[in-house]
Amino acid sequence: MAKTLHIRGGRPLSGRVRVAGTKNAASKMMIASLLTDEEVILNNCPQIEEISITSEICEAVGVKVVREGSRAIIHAAHISNTRVTELSRSNRISILAIAPLLHRAGRAEVPLVGGDKIGPRPVDFHLKALEQMGATIKLTSESYQATTPKEGLRGSLITLPYPSVMATETVILAGTLAKGRTRIENAAIEPEIMDLIKLLQTMGAIIEVGANRTVTIDGVAKLHGTSYTILPDRLEAASFANLAIATGGEIMVEGARQEELVTFLNTVRRMGGDFEVSPEGIRFRRSSEGLVGIELETDTYPGFATDWQQPTVVTLTQAKGISVVHETVMDDRFGYTEDLRRMGADIGVFAKCLGELPCRFRNRSQRHSAVIKGPTPLHGAEIEIPDIRAGMAQVIAALVAEGESQLSGIHHLERGYEELWSKLRAVGADFEVK
């Protein structure tokens, strides 16, 4: 029977938490390990459901995966199966397995993508790029089937219509062992992609990141094993930062790094939060002047990350004045605000672009701008969690709110946050899972 999270909120939360390795790099690195027949060791690997699902993908093709706490050991000595068709849960990571399987075995079949319900995220960019590099792709009712000619994938000039993170990762994985040079124009350059590039470089890949979102990969004949430490999760760090600021408490986020959080930290200051950077992490709190409304736009890196948006909106419900948030990355990411309104927040969501950044949703029907009036007291409610990041925002809202909230769908949280329950208890949260 599915469990429910019962939260009693309404008090400041303070304490210390340590962020895990970032899930958005760890799962991709596990797939990258399929490119070599030697052992790859990933340190600081989060112990979450997303990694378990990725392990399933690896094991489905005959790869040995061993977990030792925060260490994952992947050894793809042999690819015994090229069909990944039976997983306990559909996930978008499976699409990334196509390129390594094509390199190792000349064919691949992976299930149609799943993942969080945060708007359509088509894989056309992935498939077209692989076709440009020589793959033949067939779409069935249940899977993507891919093959390569005898000579394998070849380097190509790939221009992405949008700097998609996973499409960039697909081309990087494909280019490492392709014949010749691959150049990606309009590539995503998120820290998690840079971390993937660093891993591949330690495995023997030749990858350069140039100006104006260009990534150049010179294909090599073979990659070797390595040991690599995954960077801390900047998205988890921002979640606990907002938890401290929204509740009026103070949390030391151990392991958080200023380098990946510069844009977020600027936003913290603008809305009346405060922080202190130290070698052990970053401490977050409200400033003595209190919270104020701001204008905020999400964007691809180095802009304000779309996954920072939801918990920050919760904090803005406690800020004095009007805040405007323009979502330019995902087109259906304000669904969770309906729950915030039921909890007492004053939020309107609109299809109009309420910002200055170029937006691919302009003149469309998607509601991708929000206006928040605050501060408003929040009260408890019954909530169904739709996805990882909205779920964390709803947890923060419940911890701000007076009274008890009941949150179902908590498997989303367990998929994305390591030891979340113990971390919440460490900062004084009052809740039960039952």
Secondary structure, 3 states (H helix, E strand, C coil): CCCCEEEEECCCCEEEEECCECHHHHHHHHHHHHHCCCEEEEECCCCCHHHHHHHHHHHHCCCEEEEECCEEEEECCCCCCCECCCCCCCCHHHHHHHHHHHHHHCEEEEECCCCCCCCCCCCHHHHHHHHHCCCEEEECCCEEEEECCCCCCECCEEECCCCCHHHHHHHHHHHHCCECEEEEECCCCCHHHHHHHHHHHHCCCEEEEECCCEEEEECCCCCCCEEEECCECHHHHHHHHHHHHHHCCEEEEECCCHHHHHHHHHHHHHCCEEEEEECCEEEEEECCCCCECCEEEECCCCCECHHHHHHHHHHHCCCEEEEEEECCCCCCCCCCHHHHHHCCCEEEEECCCCCCCCCCCCCCCCCCEEEEEECCCCECCEEECCCHHHHHHHHHHHHHCEEEEEEECCHHHHHHCCCHHHHHHHCCCEEEEC
